[in-house]
Amino acid sequence: MRQLLYTVSLITLLLPQTLSAQETGEPLYLSMEEAMGLAVKNNVQAKNARLNIDKQKAVNAEVSGLALPNIKAKGEFNDYINPIQSFVPAEFIGGPPGTFVAVPFTPKFSSTASVTGTQILFDGSVMVALQARNALMKLYQQSSQLTDEEIKYNIQKAYQAIVVAHRQSKILDESIAFARSIANDFNAMYEAGFVEKIEADRIMVQVNNLASDSLKVHNMLDISMQMLKYQMGIDNEMNIQLTDTSIEEQIEDAEMLMLRDLNFAKRTDYNLLQTQLKLNEYDLKRHKLSGLPSLAVFGSAAYTYASNTFADVFDKQYIFYSLVGVQLNIPIFDGLQRHNRVKQAKISVMQTRNNIENLELGIAFQKNQSTTQLNNALLTMRNEQRNLDLAKNVLHLAREKYKAGVGSNIEVSQAQTEMLRAQNNYFQALLDAANAKADLKKALGEY
């Protein structure tokens, strides 16, 4: 019995030290806002979302280039190993009439240096692409914002869960310390012959149960902290300390939050769909305008020379020529391809509008559901808080009676068990209320 008591006492005494030894170095103190900011900065999804914005800037610059002149330079050198020949009447070169001879009309060597340029004057597809640039950029910005909001939401819940687990572990450590002192007293009295073995064993059961609960809480706390570090994108070996330890203060304004009206424009996912609708309308417009004629101007200037002697290609003076022109392309019939593309684009617009209507219904449901859950969570939390206060008073009186010698360890053990149960219920209700508030803020689009 003494060996068992010593082993349990040693485990409960060294457990907090063992867990804290896993994290070394100067601690990093983080408020909830700082934790959310760190996660947004380091999270891979958030980084990629910001990179998508930079990528879209490059795409927009590329689209802008469609409206600018397109200029190309070209240099060409040809060596006709077997020059092209044509048959001509032999009598043209003094041959017998009625016969033909092969005469090369292409010199063996030729070279050309040219510059060409084109400029679009009107093209419906290009015009719509230029108009859609800002909407595309807005789409990626809203997508990045939506990613950041989801990360903040997850960090907020993880942060609060760790704070609650910390408070649970502290109360368990206090309970273990008191139970251990009682166990030591009873073990001494048992050895002195003042109490029976069953009484000493009964208090040891309580110590074992508390040690098991403490181990579970500390393990859960360690895993939760590792998950929080992962979400924030920091080294798992870094020692961090959370500074916003009062969840009660964070839910003080929860009742005021339930009175706020729903505004769809505050929801990033709603605005994202609105932007998508605008882009689909641009796409529809693009396909419609693709049936209009397109107009462009072009010009070209070149130096060219040809010779049967390689040296003359570079020594003789080149022939210069230039031209300018206007090109008008008029689509007449494309096998109804444009008609079907327009039809598909119209369907995409209708689908997006349906999605917007469905999201409005979903957001309204989320708001009503979150309000109800928060209201119930607040009522439960206040009731569990009253139960916890009563359980603490009962435990305090039981301990005082035990210290005064007018109470029993069974009474203390029962009061301890009831207090721990009330404490667990209260912290769970507290965490439920904090999470319900976070859900309602998300439904209202407030971060």
C-alpha positions in Angstrom: 0.0 0.0 0.0 2.8 2.4 0.9 4.6 1.6 -2.4 1.4 2.3 -4.4 0.8 5.6 -2.6 4.4 6.6 -3.2 4.2 5.7 -7.0 0.9 7.6 -7.6 2.2 10.6 -5.6 5.4 10.7 -7.6 3.5 10.5 -10.9 1.2 13.3 -10.0 4.0 15.4 -8.7 6.2 15.0 -11.7 3.5 15.1 -14.4 3.3 18.9 -14.9 7.1 19.1 -14.9 7.4 16.4 -17.5 4.9 18.1 -19.8 6.5 21.5 -19.5 9.9 20.1 -20.2 8.8 19.2 -23.7 8.8 22.9 -24.6 12.0 24.8 -23.9 13.3 28.3 -24.7 11.9 31.8 -24.1 8.1 31.6 -24.2 6.2 33.4 -27.0 3.2 35.2 -25.4 0.2 35.3 -27.7 -3.2 36.9 -27.4 -6.1 35.4 -29.5 -5.7 38.3 -32.1 -2.0 37.7 -32.3 -2.5 33.9 -32.8 -5.0 34.5 -35.6 -2.7 37.0 -37.2 0.2 34.6 -37.0 -1.9 31.8 -38.5 -3.0 34.0 -41.4 0.6 35.0 -42.1 2.0 31.5 -42.0 -0.8 29.1 -43.1 0.0 27.5 -46.5 -3.6 28.0 -47.8 -3.5 31.7 -46.9 -0.1 32.1 -48.6 -1.3 30.4 -51.7 -4.4 32.5 -51.8 -2.3 35.7 -51.7 -0.1 34.2 -54.4 -3.2 33.8 -56.5 -3.8 37.5 -56.2 -0.3 38.2 -57.5 -0.8 35.7 -60.3 -4.1 37.4 -61.3 -2.2 40.8 -61.5 0.1 39.2 -64.0 -2.9 37.8 -66.0 -4.5 41.2 -66.0 -1.3 42.7 -67.4 -1.3 40.1 -70.1 -4.9 40.9 -71.0 -4.1 44.6 -71.2 -1.4 43.7 -73.7 -4.2 42.6 -76.1 -5.1 46.3 -76.7 -1.5 47.4 -77.3 0.4 47.2 -80.6 2.0 43.8 -81.4 5.4 44.4 -83.0 7.7 41.6 -84.3 11.0 41.6 -86.0 12.2 38.8 -88.2 15.5 37.9 -89.9 15.7 35.2 -92.5 18.5 33.6 -94.6 17.8 30.9 -97.2 20.2 28.7 -99.1 18.4 26.9 -101.9 20.6 23.8 -102.3 18.4 22.8 -105.3 16.8 26.0 -106.5 13.3 25.8 -107.8 13.2 25.6 -111.6 10.5 26.1 -114.2 10.2 24.9 -117.8 10.3 27.5 -120.6 10.4 27.2 -124.4 13.9 26.6 -125.5 13.6 29.0 -128.3 13.5 31.8 -125.7 17.2 31.2 -125.1 18.2 30.3 -128.6 17.2 26.6 -128.5 15.3 24.6 -131.0 11.6 25.4 -131.3 9.2 23.0 -129.8 11.4 22.0 -126.9 11.6 23.1 -123.3 14.5 23.7 -120.9 14.5 24.0 -117.0 15.4 27.5 -115.9 16.0 28.5 -112.2 14.1 31.6 -111.3 15.2 31.6 -107.6 18.7 32.6 -106.7 20.7 30.2 -104.6 21.0 32.7 -101.6 18.5 35.1 -100.2 18.1 37.2 -97.0 15.4 39.2 -95.5 15.1 41.5 -92.5 11.6 42.7 -91.6 9.5 44.4 -89.0 5.7 43.9 -88.8 3.1 45.4 -86.4 -0.6 45.0 -85.8 -3.1 47.0 -83.7 -6.6 45.9 -82.9 -9.1 48.7 -83.4 -12.2 46.8 -82.4 -12.7 43.3 -81.1 -15.7 42.4 -78.9 -13.9 39.6 -77.0 -10.9 41.8 -76.2 -13.2 44.6 -75.1 -15.0 42.4 -72.6 -11.8 40.8 -71.4 -10.5 44.3 -70.5 -13.7 45.1 -68.7 -13.5 41.9 -66.6 -10.1 42.5 -65.2 -11.2 44.3 -62.1 -13.9 41.7 -61.4 -11.3 38.9 -61.7 -9.0 40.7 -59.3 -11.8 41.2 -56.8 -12.7 37.5 -57.0 -9.2 36.4 -55.9 -9.1 39.1 -53.2 -12.4 37.9 -51.8 -11.2 34.3 -52.0 -8.1 35.2 -50.1 -10.2 37.0 -47.5 -12.5 34.0 -47.1 -9.5 31.7 -46.5 -8.2 34.1 -43.8 -11.6 34.2 -42.1 -11.8 30.4 -42.0 -8.4 30.2 -40.5 -9.2 32.8 -37.9 -12.4 30.9 -37.0 -10.5 27.6 -36.5 -7.8 29.4 -34.5 -10.4 31.0 -32.2 -12.0 27.6 -31.4 -8.6 25.9 -30.8 -7.4 28.8 -28.6 -10.5 28.7 -26.4 -10.3 24.9 -26.1 -6.7 25.1 -24.8 -7.6 27.9 -22.3 -10.4 25.7 -20.9 -8.1 22.7 -20.7 -5.5 24.7 -18.8 -8.1 25.8 -16.2 -9.3 22.2 -15.8 -5.7 21.0 -15.3 -5.1 23.6 -12.6 -8.2 22.6 -10.6 -7.3 18.9 -11.0 -3.8 19.6 -9.7 -5.2 21.3 -6.7 -7.6 18.4 -6.1 -4.8 15.9 -6.4 -2.6 17.8 -4.0 -5.4 17.8 -1.4 -6.3 14.2 -2.0 -2.7 13.2 -1.7 -2.4 14.9 1.7 -5.4 13.1 3.0 -4.0 9.8 1.6 -0.8 10.5 3.5 -2.7 11.2 6.7 -4.8 8.0 6.4 -1.8 5.9 5.5 0.0 7.1 8.7 -3.1 6.4 10.8 -3.5 3.0 9.2 0.1 2.1 10.1 -0.6 3.4 13.6 -3.7 1.2 13.9 -6.2 4.1 14.2 -8.1 3.3 10.9 -8.9 0.2 9.0 -7.2 -0.7 5.7 -10.5 -0.2 3.7 -10.6 3.5 4.6 -7.0 4.0 3.4 -7.7 2.1 0.2 -10.9 4.1 -0.4 -8.9 7.4 -0.4 -6.3 5.8 -2.7 -9.0 5.0 -5.3 -9.8 8.7 -5.3 -6.1 9.6 -5.8 -5.8 7.1 -8.7 -8.9 8.4 -10.4 -7.8 12.0 -10.1 -4.3 11.1 -11.4 -5.9 9.3 -14.4 -8.1 12.3 -15.2 -5.2 14.7 -14.9 -3.1 12.6 -17.3 -6.0 12.6 -19.8 -6.4 16.4 -19.6 -2.6 17.0 -19.9 -2.4 14.7 -22.9 -5.3 16.4 -24.5 -3.8 19.8 -23.8 -0.5 18.7 -25.3 -2.1 17.5 -28.5 -4.3 20.6 -28.7 -1.3 22.8 -28.3 0.5 21.0 -31.1 -2.5 21.4 -33.3 -2.6 25.1 -32.6 1.1 25.5 -33.4 0.5 23.6 -36.7 -2.3 25.9 -37.6 -0.2 28.9 -36.8 2.7 27.5 -38.9 5.3 27.7 -36.1 7.8 25.1 -34.9 6.3 22.5 -32.6 9.3 22.9 -30.2 8.5 26.5 -29.6 7.2 27.4 -26.1 4.1 29.5 -26.4 1.9 31.0 -23.7 -1.7 32.1 -24.3 -2.6 35.4 -22.6 -6.3 35.6 -23.2 -7.2 33.2 -20.4 -10.7 34.6 -19.5 -13.3 33.2 -21.8 -16.0 34.8 -19.6 -14.9 38.2 -20.8 -15.0 37.1 -24.4 -18.7 36.2 -24.2 -19.9 39.2 -22.2 -21.3 40.8 -25.3 -22.9 37.6 -26.6 -26.4 38.7 -25.8 -25.9 42.0 -27.7 -24.6 40.0 -30.6 -27.9 38.1 -30.8 -29.8 41.3 -31.4 -27.9 42.3 -34.5 -29.6 42.2 -37.9 -28.4 40.0 -40.7 -26.7 41.8 -43.5 -25.7 39.6 -46.5 -23.1 42.1 -47.7 -21.0 41.4 -44.6 -20.5 37.7 -45.7 -17.5 37.3 -47.8 -18.8 34.1 -49.4 -21.9 36.0 -50.5 -19.9 38.8 -52.0 -17.7 36.1 -53.7 -20.8 34.7 -55.4 -21.9 38.1 -56.5 -18.6 38.7 -58.1 -18.8 35.3 -59.8 -22.2 36.2 -61.2 -20.7 39.4 -62.6 -17.9 37.4 -64.3 -20.4 35.0 -65.7 -22.3 37.9 -67.2 -19.1 39.2 -68.7 -18.5 35.7 -70.2 -22.0 35.8 -71.7 -21.4 39.3 -73.1 -18.1 38.1 -74.6 -19.7 35.3 -76.5 -22.4 37.5 -77.8 -20.0 40.1 -79.1 -17.8 37.5 -80.7 -20.3 37.5 -83.6 -19.4 41.1 -84.4 -16.8 42.0 -87.0 -13.3 42.8 -85.8 -11.1 45.5 -87.2 -7.3 45.8 -87.1 -4.5 47.8 -88.8 -1.2 46.3 -89.7 2.1 47.4 -91.4 5.3 45.9 -92.5 8.7 47.1 -93.6 11.6 44.9 -94.9 15.0 44.8 -96.6 15.5 41.8 -98.9 18.2 40.7 -101.4 19.0 37.6 -103.4 22.1 36.4 -105.2 23.8 33.3 -106.5 27.0 34.3 -104.7 27.1 34.0 -100.9 29.4 37.1 -100.5 27.0 39.3 -102.5 24.2 38.6 -100.1 25.9 40.7 -97.5 27.8 43.2 -99.7 25.2 44.3 -102.1 22.5 46.9 -101.3 19.2 45.4 -100.1 15.8 46.1 -101.7 13.5 48.0 -99.3 9.7 47.6 -99.3 6.9 48.5 -96.9 3.2 48.3 -96.7 0.2 49.3 -94.4 -3.3 47.8 -94.4 -6.6 47.4 -92.7 -8.1 44.0 -91.9 -11.8 43.5 -91.3 -12.9 40.0 -90.2 -16.6 39.3 -90.6 -17.9 36.0 -89.1 -20.7 34.6 -91.2 -21.3 31.0 -90.1 -19.4 28.9 -87.6 -21.6 25.8 -87.4 -23.7 27.4 -84.6 -20.7 27.2 -82.2 -21.2 30.8 -81.0 -24.9 30.2 -80.5 -24.2 27.2 -78.3 -21.5 29.0 -76.3 -24.0 31.8 -75.6 -26.5 29.2 -74.5 -24.0 27.6 -72.1 -23.0 31.0 -70.7 -26.7 31.9 -70.0 -27.1 28.6 -68.1 -24.0 29.5 -66.0 -25.6 32.8 -65.1 -28.8 31.2 -64.0 -26.9 28.6 -62.0 -25.0 31.3 -60.1 -28.2 33.2 -59.4 -29.7 30.0 -58.0 -26.6 29.5 -55.8 -27.0 33.1 -54.5 -30.6 32.5 -53.6 -29.7 29.2 -51.9 -26.8 30.9 -50.0 -29.2 33.6 -48.7 -31.5 30.9 -47.3 -28.5 29.1 -45.8 -27.1 32.3 -44.2 -30.5 33.1 -42.7 -30.7 29.5 -41.3 -27.2 29.7 -39.9 -28.0 33.0 -38.2 -31.2 31.7 -36.6 -29.6 28.4 -35.6 -26.5 30.1 -34.1 -28.7 32.5 -32.2 -30.7 29.7 -30.7 -27.6 27.7 -29.8 -25.9 30.7 -28.2 -29.0 31.5 -26.2 -29.2 27.9 -24.9 -25.5 27.8 -24.3 -25.6 31.0 -22.1 -28.5 29.6 -20.1 -26.7 26.3 -19.6 -23.5 28.1 -18.6 -25.2 30.2 -16.0 -26.9 27.2 -14.5 -23.7 25.2 -14.4 -21.9 28.2 -12.8 -24.5 28.2 -10.0 -24.0 24.4 -9.6 -20.2 24.9 -9.5 -20.5 27.5 -6.8 -22.7 25.3 -4.7 -20.3 22.3 -5.2 -17.3 24.5 -4.1 -19.1 25.5 -1.0 -20.0 21.9 -0.2 -16.4 20.8 -0.7 -15.1 23.7 1.4 -17.4 22.8 4.3 -16.5 19.1 4.0 -12.8 19.8 4.1 -13.2 22.2 7.1 -15.2 19.5 8.9 -12.5 16.9 8.1 -9.7 19.2 9.3 -11.7 19.9 12.5 -12.1 16.1 13.1 -15.9 16.2 12.8 -16.1 15.0 9.2 -15.2 11.8 7.3 -13.0 11.2 4.3 -16.0 9.7 2.6 -17.9 13.0 2.8 -14.8 14.8 1.4 -14.4 12.3 -1.4 -18.1 12.6 -2.4 -17.9 16.4 -2.3 -14.7 16.3 -4.3 -16.3 14.1 -6.9 -19.4 16.3 -7.2 -17.2 19.4 -7.4 -15.1 17.9 -10.2 -18.3 16.9 -12.1 -19.7 20.4 -11.7 -16.4 21.9 -12.8 -16.3 19.8 -15.9 -19.9 20.6 -16.7 -19.3 24.3 -16.3 -16.2 24.4 -18.4 -17.9 22.4 -21.1 -20.8 24.8 -21.0 -18.4 27.8 -21.1 -16.6 26.4 -24.1 -20.0 25.7 -25.8 -21.0 29.3 -25.2 -17.7 30.6 -26.6 -18.0 28.4 -29.7 -21.7 29.3 -30.2 -20.6 33.0 -30.1 -17.9 32.3 -32.7 -20.5 30.5 -34.9 -22.9 33.4 -34.7 -20.2 35.9 -35.5 -19.3 33.8 -38.5 -23.0 33.7 -39.6 -23.2 37.5 -39.3 -19.9 37.9 -41.2 -18.1 39.6 -38.3 -14.4 38.8 -37.7 
